[in-house]
Amino acid sequence: MGTLDAEIYDSIARSPSPLLDVTMPALTRAADHSKLWMAIAAGLAVSGRPSLQRGAARGIVSLAVTSLVTNQGAKRVRRRSRPAHGLIPVPRRGRRRPTSNSLPSGHSASAAAFAVGVAVENPPAGLLLSALAGLVGLSRVATGAHYPGDVVAGLGIGAAIATIGARVVPPITEPSLSLAAPSVVDADRNPDGAGLVVVVNPGSADGRGRRVLEEIRGRLPAAEIIELDETDDMAAVFADVATRAKILGVAGGDGTVACAAGPALAADIPLAVFPAGTFNHFARDIGCGTVDATIEAIRSGSASRVDAVWLNDSRLILNTASIGAHPDFVRVRRRLQRRISRPLATAAAVLHVLRKDPHVRIEVEGRVLDASLFLVGNSIYQPTGFLPSRRVRLDDGLLDVRILETSHRWATLRLLGSLAVGRLERSRLYHEMQVPEFRFTAVDGPVAVSHDGEVEDSYSHADFRVDYRALKVFRPVAPRWP
């Protein structure tokens, strides 16, 4: 690296170029402390395009991990002095002289990590950012901060870490199944919310429900609004409202929305979902991640049909159902929330689950599985693996079933190895299937089933089936490209 590196550095340093004199110092300063990449990530986050938003998040996480690995690890492996500063033209020199180890270039590593992270979710944007990352690397040489070899090493480290991240947490992709066009519901324009009755849980998500309530009152003045309190029977309220409303509105978390869906389906009236919970998985996946999106869908008469899932033909599920670790997590968090804040309760519940490692034995098609994680999703979730995050469609007529076994010898090491190389779906300990129906029997007696963030009942036998495009919902009908 020494001789060739020095020769390339000398040729760049001695090159008389007013363009380099003006652009390179400004670019290298912009990349200091990753300011450039954080600004770009902020722009991607407000772009409105899901793939760019996911790319921003993945890019920042990749950058953070890379910065830690580079500065606390790679820079300590081999000492290398900074290149001679005197060869650089004065206008091109950096304002401050770096004093840390020269190998590898931290700026270049962060640049590559961010660019590749974005490219994993959105290749065209990643390609443009890769060119910018290359220019940042060039600026580190042109301003005398690094040898070219330092930059190459940094770019390699950043790209490698982002690539490993994509293996561990795969990107969200369009499903390969050929699906029918969305089923559009014939709904009239409704500029003032006439016939809409909204049931609001004002205490949801630390008071978010009350803020949503005020926005609905201001923009849909003809709508009737019912505020729930702790003494109300939520199911009875929704059942009563469904008998007289033309549109059943609900403002709350996923559990509240699932409670409203059954009466809306039974009455064959459309559901209007106003996101007022902590995560709002269902609202987000139907394109109503904001109150404004739901209001505009009602005003424009934009509605379609989506799938719902029945558990034993008695319990309606909109998002997921699970057994094993997740129900235990929900129970512990709910108990702790009575005494401490939700974030602290969540963290404590996670630690409890990791320490206890709850698992259950279930029989599936004559085979007994010792499952630590079991999840049934309404429609296909992305990405694959046991960290599903969202759905592109909610009307594919399929259950997304995922089962993770941990009772085998060396199961943890085997699973970690599969995750590291991005081959979890090929592990014999992991099962994933997309089917219209699924059933299991609990071998050791009734097991708690968590659904849509709630834990209510235990079952000895569980039969899940899709109710294909049964539920009418107001939503933007234009396709949301990933």
N, C-alpha and C positions, 0 to 999 in steps of 0.2 A: 504494500500500500504506500510505503514511504516515498520512493522516487517518483513514481507515476503521479501520485497524489500531489506532490510538491510542484511538478511540472504543470499539471492542469491548473492548480491554484495560481501559479505565477502568470500563466497565460490569461486567465480571467482578471487577475489583479492589475496587470499592466495594460489591459485593453482600454484605449481611450474611447469612452462612449458617454456623451452627455445624457443619453436616454437612461443608461444604468445609473449615472450619478443622481438623477432625479427620482427614479422609480424605486430602486433597490433599498435605499435607507427608509423611505416611507413604508414600503411593504414589510420590511423586517420589524419596524416599530409597531406596525399594526398587529403583527403576529405575537408580539411580546405578551406573556401571560395569557395567551390564547384569546385575546380580545377580538381578533378578526373572526375566529371560528364561533365564538359565542354570539357575536352580532349576526352572523349568517344563520346560526341555529335559531335565533329569535325570529328572523325573517321567515324561515321555513315553518316555524311553529304557528305563525299567524296566516300562512298561505291558504288555509282551508282545504288543502289536499292531504288526505290521510297518509299517503306514502311519504310525502315530504315531512309531515309532522313526525311520523315514526322514524324517518331518517335523521331528523334533528336530534331526537332523543337517543337513538343508537349512536350517532356520531359523538355526542357529548360524553356518553358513558364510555365509549371506546377511547376517547381522548383522555378522560380522567384516569382510566386504568393504565394507559400508555405512559402518561406523565409520571405516575407513581413508579412503574416498572423502570422507566428510563432514568429518572433522577435518583431513586433510592437503590437501584440495582445495577443497571447496565453501565452507568457512569463510574461505578466503583470497581469494575472488572479490570480495566486497563487504563493506566495513566497516559495522557497525551496532552502536550502543551498546545496552546492556541497558536495559529499561524502568525507569521511576521506581519505586523500591522503597517509597517512603513511602506510596503509596496502598493497599498491601496491609495488611490487619489483622495485628497483631503475631502472634497465634497461628498464622496461616497462612504466615508467612514461612519460607523455607528457612533451615536452620541456617548455611549458608555461601553467600556471594554469588558466583556465577560471574563470572569475569573474562575469559573468551574471547569471541570475536566472537559476537554474538547470532544472526546469520543464517547458516545454518539451525539448527534445534534438533537437536542430536545425539541426545538422548534419544528424540525423536519418530521420527527416521530409523531408529534401531535397533529401536524398537518395531514400526514398520511392516514393516521387513525381516524380522523374526522371524515376525510374524503371517502375512504373505503367504507366506513360505517354508513354514510349516506347512500353510497352506491349499492349496498346490500338491499336497501329498501326501494331505491329509485335510481336505476343505472344511468339514465341521461344526466340527472343532476350530479351524480357521483363522478361522471366523466368530466364535467366542467370543473368541479371542485378539485379533481385530481390534477388538472392542468394548473390550477391556482396553487395547489400544494407543491407542485414542482417548482413554480416560480418562487415560493417562499424558501424552498431549499436553495435555489440559485442565489437568492438575496443573502443567505447566510454566508455563502462563499464570496459574493461580490463585495460585501461590506467588511470582509476580513475576520468574521467570527469563527469560521470553520473551514477545514479542508473538505474537498469534495467527498472523500471517503467517509468523513463523519456524517455528511448529509445522506449518502447512500445507506449507511448503517441505520440511521434514524428512520429513513423512509421504510426500510425493511422491517424494523421493529414495529412501527405503527401499523403497517399493512398486515403484518402477521397477527397482531393482537386483535384487530378488527375482524380478521378472517376467522380466528378461533371463536370470537364472540358470536359470529354468525352460525358457527357449528353448534355451539351450546344453546343459543336461542335463535332458532331458524327464523327467517323473515316471513312475513305474511304474504301469501301468493294467492292468485285467483284459483279457485277449485277447477280441476280438470274436467269435471262432469259437465255435460251439456244440459242446461236447465231451461225449462220453459220460461217464456217472458213473464214478468210480474203480473199478477192478477189485479187489475185496476178496479176499484169500486166507484160506481157512479154516485158522486156526492155533489150537492149544490154548493155554490159559493156562499160563504157565511161571514160577511164583513164584521158583524157585531157580536157573534157568539150566540145567536138565538137558538134555543133548544139544547144548549150545552149546560150540563150540570157537573161542576167540578168538586170533587171531594179532596180536601187538602189536609195533609198531616202537617200542621204548622211547626211541630217540633223536630221534623226530620232534618238530619245533617246539621245539627246545632243551629236551628232557626232558619235554614234556607227555605223551608216550606213557606214561612211567612213572607219572605221577600218575593217569592214566586206568586203568592196570593195577591199581593199588591199590584204586580205587573199585569196579571190577568184582569183584575178589576179595571185597570186603566185602559187596556187595549181591547177587551171584549166586554163592553158594558152590559150587554143583554144576558150574559151568562149568569147562572145561579151558582153561588159558591157555598159549600158546606164545610165548616171547620170541624175536624175531629178533636176530641179530647181523650184523656186517658180512660174515661169511663165508657166510651162508645164501643159497641160491638162492630168492628170494622166490616166484617162479612155481612152483617145484617143491614148496615147502612148502604153498602154497595148494591145489595139485592133490592132494597127499596128504591134506590135511585134508578136502577136499570128498568124498572117498570113504568117510569114516567118520563125519562129523558130520551131525547133524540140522539144525543151524543153523550157518552159517559166519559167525563174527564177525571184524571187522577194526578195529583201532585204529591209525590213521595218517593221513597226508595224502591228498589226492585221487589221487595217483599210486599209492599203496598200495591204496586202495579199488578203483581200476580194475583193478589186478592181481588182486584177489580176486574181482571180479565175474564174470570169465570162467569159472573153475571152478565157482562157485555156480550160474551159469546152465546149464552143461553137466550138472551133477548134479541140476538142478531142485530145489535146496534154497534156503530164504530166506537173504538176507544181512542181517546186523545190523551197522550202521555206527556206531562210536563215534568222535566227532570228536576227533582228536588231532593234527591238522596245523596249518598256519599259517592257511589260509583256510577249509578244510572246505566248499567250495562244494556238493558233492553232499549231504553230511549236512545242511547248513543248508536246502537246497531241498526235501528230503523231510520236513522238520519235525523233524530230529534234530540240531539245533544244539547240544544239550547232552547229556552222558552220561546225565543223569537221564531225558531224553526217550526215549532208546533203551532204557534199562532198563525203563521203564514200559511201552513198546510190547511188549517181550518178555514181561513178566509178565502183561500183559492179553491177549496173543495178537492184537495189532493189526498187521496186515500187508496190503500190497497190491502190485500189479504196476506197474512203471514201464518206460519205454522204455530201450533201449540202442542204440548206433550201432556198426555194423561198418565198418571201413576195409579195403577189399579183402578182405572176408570172413575176415580173419585177426587184426585188432587191434580190441579192444573199447574203446569210448569212452563215458564217462558224462557228461562236461561239454562240453568244446569241443576242436576241433582247429584249428590255424592254421598259416599259412606267412607268410613275409615278416619283419616286424619282431619278432614275438613269439618264434619259435625262436631268433633271434640274441640276443635279450635273455636267454632262459633259459640258453643256452650260456655267455655272458659272466658272468652271475651265478653259475653253478655253478663256473666256473673261479676266480673271485675269492673265493668263500666258503672256499676252502681256506686263504686267507691272512688274510682280514679278516672281520668280523661280517656276518651276513646283511643288516641294514639298509644298511650301507655298500656292500656288494656290489650290492644292489638299486639304490641311487642311482647308482653308477658305471655299471651296466649300462644304465640309462635314458639317461644322458648319452651313452654309446657309441652307442646305437641312434639317438638324435636327431641325432648328428653324422654317422653313416654313412648313415642313411636307406636301409636295405636294401629292395629290392623285387624281385619275380620276375615273369617273363612266363608266363602260363598261358593255355591255350586252353579256352574254355567254349562248347559248342554252336557250334563253328566260328568263334568270335570270339576274337581274342587280346587279353588284358587285361594291362596293366602294373600289378600289384597291390602296393601298399605294405602293405595290411592285408587279410588274408583269414581269415575265421572261419566255422567250421561248428559250430553248437550243437545239442546234444541237447534237443529241444523248444524252444518259443519263449521267448526271453529278453526281459526288459524292463530299461530302456526301449529305444526305437529309437535308432539312431545307432551309433557305434563305441565306446560306453562301456557295453555291456550288463552288468548286475549280478546279476540273479537271475531265477528262473523261478517262475511261479505254479503251473504244472502240469508234470509230467514224464511225461505219458502221452497226449500229443496226436497222436503218430504222425508228427511233422514235424521236419525239419531247419531250423534258423534259419541262413541263409547270408547273410553280409555281406562285401562287397568294396569296397575303397577304392582308387581309381586316383590316382596322383600324378605321372604322366609328362607330362600335358598342360601346355600353356603357362599360366603363372600359376595352377597348380593350388593352391598353398598359399593364395594370396589368395582364390581362389574358394571354397575349403573354409572358410576362416575367416569369410568373408562369409555363407556358408550357415549356419554354426553360430550366428553372431551374431543372425540373424533367425529361427532355429529352423526352417530349411527344408532341412536336410541331406538328408532323404529325397527331396527333389525335385531334388537336384543330379545332373547327368549323370555326375559322377565317383564317385557312391556307388550301390551296387546292393544291394538287400535282397530276399530271397525266402524263402518258407516252402514247402518241398517234401519229399516222402517219400524222394527219392533225388537225389544230386548227384554229378557226376564232373568232373574236369578232367585235362588233360595238361600237363605241364611242358614249355615250348617249348625251353628251353636246357639240358635234362638234369635229372637227379634233384634234387629240392628237399627240404630237411628239413621234416618235419611235427611240430609240437609238439602233444601231446595230453594233457589232464589234468595240465598243468604239467610234463610230461617231454618231452625230445627224444631219440628213440631211432633212428629210421630215416629214410631219404630215399626218395622215390618219383618215378618218371617219370609214372605214371598213378595217380590216386587216385579210388576209387569209394566213396562214402559211402551207406549205406542204413540205415533205421530198422528195428530189430527191435521191433515194436510190443508193448508191455506184456509183455515176455519175462522180465524180471528181478523175482523176488520180493524184497521188502525189508520189514523191520519198520519201521513208522513210525506216527505218529498218523494215523488215518484221517479224523478230523473235518476239515472244510474249514478252511483258514487264510485268512481274509479279509484283503485287503490294507489 
